[in-house]
Amino acid sequence: MLFGGRKKKGVENPQTELYGHCLQLYTQPPLENISLVEFEQFAVDRMKLLKTVENLGVTHIKTSEDYSKKLHAEISSLNFPHRTEVSTFIVPAVASEYEKRRKDHISHFILRLAYCQTEDLRRWFIQQEMDLFRHRFNDLSPKSKSDFLHRNSLQYETISVEEKKSLMEKLINSSYAFSGCTVEEQDFYKVPFQDALDLVRMRKVFVKDGFAYVPHQDIVTIVLNDYRTRLSKALALTARSLPVVQSDERLQPLLSHLSHAYVGQDYSIQKNIGKISLEQIDSLSTKSFPPCMRQLHKALRDSHHLRHGGRMQYGLFLKGIGLTLDQALQFWRAEFLRGKVDADKFDKAYAYSIRHMFGKEGKRTDYTPYSCMKVILSNPPSQGDHHGCPFRHSDPELLKQKLQSYKISSGGINQILELVKGMHYQLACQKYFELTHSIDDAGFSLNHPNQYFSESQKLLTGGKEVKRELDSPRRPHAAAGSENSKAPPETPSSSNRVPQEVMDDLDSFFQEE
Amino acid sequence: MAPVAEYEAACLPELLPLYYRRLFPFSQYHRWLSYGGVTKNYFQNREFSFTLKDDIYVRYQSFSNQNELEKEIQKMNPYKIDIGAVYSHRPNQHNTVKSGTFQALEKELVFDIDMTDYDDVRRCCSSADICTKCWILMTIAIRIIDRALREDFGFRHLLWVYSGRRGVHCWVCDEAARKLSVAARSAVAEYLTLVKGGEETVKKVQLSDPVHPFIKESLAVVRRYFTDYALVGQDIMGSKESMDKVVALVPDEIRKDLVAALQAEKNPTKRWEKLKVIVQQKQASSKKSYYTEEEIMLQYCYPRLDVNVSKGVNHLLKSPFSVHPKTGRISVPIDLRELGQFNPFDVPTISLICKELDRPRTAEEEEASVRERDPDGGEQRKVRDYKRTSLAKYVKLFDQFVEEMERSRKGELLRRTDLQKDF
């Protein structure tokens, strides 16, 4: 990686060619010198953009008009490039457009540095970059799209008219919103199925003999697949050369600060540790647990068992609210022994995994409690499972019954079900929070079960901690870390030489330290 | 009929040494996992893990060659053997390499289908129990998944194995399959998944227009079995209780009519016909597509994969020819040409095949053994031994599978050299 604040001077932009299109695959790292101020500004802006991408992805359907409108607005306001027709060769007509593309380029590479370090960070970064790219690509005109493919030498083999005819019915049935005549008009690309995984996964493409037959309208998927592969390889490479960058004491604190910011607070730091007794859990589960954890707790009490997915989701949550390892062992042991598991089996088969959760076994990773995103998107429950998000993974009818049993008013239930219908699961949960705590506006944006718990406790125990006002609607995560936002940053920043105002700037945005 | 030998878990420590010394097909096993020795250290970097007495679990075992594998297994006598990934380094040295560099590189694409995952739709048994009635679910699962892996994904070398207790495993051994990324594995697994949802979901299959060719093909398989399996065997329209479960899967606007119609009819098969008719009537007067019949059939019969097993490159899966410690049955390959006749209760137990070894040889066997005898006869002896037991046909099947793979690999090599000549 060729990042350094001030290296040798000169070389007026060898990158003009690189900025010939408003969209790029970031194959070449930037080579120019930039100031620390710019470095930081770019990084923070892209960070904001990616956060917006993440938030919109949760609250909106990614293909909806609303989603793309809002994302478009954010891209404009942060001065990143989007759809421009000035993509014909050499210098983009407008100077400001050049600046935008430069910013897009450089900021992407800065965040690579910050997000290459762990599997989790990489996954998050790739996911947001993918969504951003998809939006920007879809936004292009057809001409601009083919120009982009051409520039990046992305050529795919189309199938012949005869082949298309012979597969007609299957092609029609493999894609949404297709009639025979649109199939006839469109080009189909025959690519190894590995190149169109997102379509294969959703069964939105015809697959035969190891090949996916991708209609032209879905070509973005192949491009994204390609981009994802490149990016994840690049991140792995970056991670290897990271020690060099980290030895630069101007950049190191900035980068680590950036990477800490990605999902708000991760709730792995247990400030409340030991403040909860096992006897309290039953009553807390009805008062202050989010529905997903309440459901798990009930299932555990009823059947004296939880399967792996449930143990992870619930176990880490309990750890996050302050159970110590000893308490956790005692808690799970007592419950499991009431069921079919005997003490010997528990010690052999389950105790290990609980110690593992607390980072006392195996890789010794101190696992962090699952965020809402993780609960909603990964490892969906299957037969025998009680984990997942009740708003996402329940039949509406069952959800309704459950909410009734939780004594939610029928008006409230309808509001929640409406949100669920629109796939706004976190908002539905937040509505549930408001209804069960009898407040009009929760005043925070829910993105973590442990956040639900701490916010609930704050309200119920009389709000000893001052509730912060949200300073702007575009900072939905601000409140997530409100309880400790007043504390001085405890990151390695104490030993850095970055001007304090830089860190303050970052702090005011991220708020999580 | 072979002599019946009841298996008792307590005998396992006595039987295992005999099994690993005289019966386990090490030669084919090693040939399988070496894949022609094309990739350097492919066998050497493979993880094995053993479960020993008292559930002691030993991970990251690896071996330089067949002899070493044989010696170690005969020394440890594992209750269960699992196979993991091919790593960047020898797994038994994983502690000596820098953390982060020890990585799982390749593994067969595997599928694990377990009968416990069908507990909400089978009435004959629950949890670890199985019977010939519900085993049909496994037959359906194999037919559907096998077809899709071959025809849709183009894989050729699929080894289906009975797990020894309540399920089946599939090992997709094609080179392309072994090299798949985690993302690709999960995409394939999700493509193959139709039944979704846990305890909080009643209706677990939702179809929408258009119905993907893969689902159509799968439905065709389910249809072949549905009447005999679900309507007759499981009698899902037989009692009020079981019918309620079916009715719960029907859209609200149809439910009332359906309940009335079902009460008027007593014959289970006709009840199902009634359901179809009512859905069709509704369909005729509606723009919306109703796939109620199909969705119910799929929810009751469609294979339920343990997706997490398929996703991970480093996930371990019980090895073929390992013993199931609870049932004593050997994890044997399943012959798809005779899939309909496969009966898990006919699969030999370790007690049975060890007992079979004690039988006096027949004249025929004696003759064969004389012919095969040669000076350094260790290997030969073993060959003769398993042939005298009911394990023979399964080893033969395994042998054919490995051979077929070797043949196609040679063919592929020839094709490549031919191509090079063209240039």
Boltz contact constraints between the chains, C-beta under 6 A:
constraints:
  - contact:
      token1: [A, 170]
      token2: [B, 213]
      max_distance: 6.0
  - contact:
      token1: [A, 173]
      token2: [B, 210]
      max_distance: 6.0
  - contact:
      token1: [A, 173]
      token2: [B, 213]
      max_distance: 6.0
  - contact:
      token1: [A, 174]
      token2: [B, 212]
      max_distance: 6.0
  - contact:
      token1: [A, 194]
      token2: [B, 184]
      max_distance: 6.0
  - contact:
      token1: [A, 197]
      token2: [B, 183]
      max_distance: 6.0
  - contact:
      token1: [A, 197]
      token2: [B, 184]
      max_distance: 6.0
  - contact:
      token1: [A, 197]
      token2: [B, 187]
      max_distance: 6.0
  - contact:
      token1: [A, 200]
      token2: [B, 187]
      max_distance: 6.0
  - contact:
      token1: [A, 200]
      token2: [B, 191]
      max_distance: 6.0
  - contact:
      token1: [A, 201]
      token2: [B, 187]
      max_distance: 6.0
  - contact:
      token1: [A, 201]
      token2: [B, 190]
      max_distance: 6.0
  - contact:
      token1: [A, 203]
      token2: [B, 191]
      max_distance: 6.0
  - contact:
      token1: [A, 203]
      token2: [B, 212]
      max_distance: 6.0
  - contact:
      token1: [A, 207]
      token2: [B, 152]
      max_distance: 6.0
  - contact:
      token1: [A, 209]
      token2: [B, 154]
      max_distance: 6.0
  - contact:
      token1: [A, 210]
      token2: [B, 153]
      max_distance: 6.0
  - contact:
      token1: [A, 210]
      token2: [B, 154]
      max_distance: 6.0
  - contact:
      token1: [A, 348]
      token2: [B, 55]
      max_distance: 6.0
  - contact:
      token1: [A, 381]
      token2: [B, 198]
      max_distance: 6.0
  - contact:
      token1: [A, 382]
      token2: [B, 198]
      max_distance: 6.0
  - contact:
      token1: [A, 383]
      token2: [B, 117]
      max_distance: 6.0
  - contact:
      token1: [A, 385]
      token2: [B, 198]
      max_distance: 6.0
  - contact:
      token1: [A, 386]
      token2: [B, 199]
      max_distance: 6.0
  - contact:
      token1: [A, 393]
      token2: [B, 200]
      max_distance: 6.0
  - contact:
      token1: [A, 394]
      token2: [B, 200]
      max_distance: 6.0
  - contact:
      token1: [A, 395]
      token2: [B, 201]
      max_distance: 6.0
  - contact:
      token1: [A, 395]
      token2: [B, 202]
      max_distance: 6.0
  - contact:
      token1: [A, 398]
      token2: [B, 200]
      max_distance: 6.0
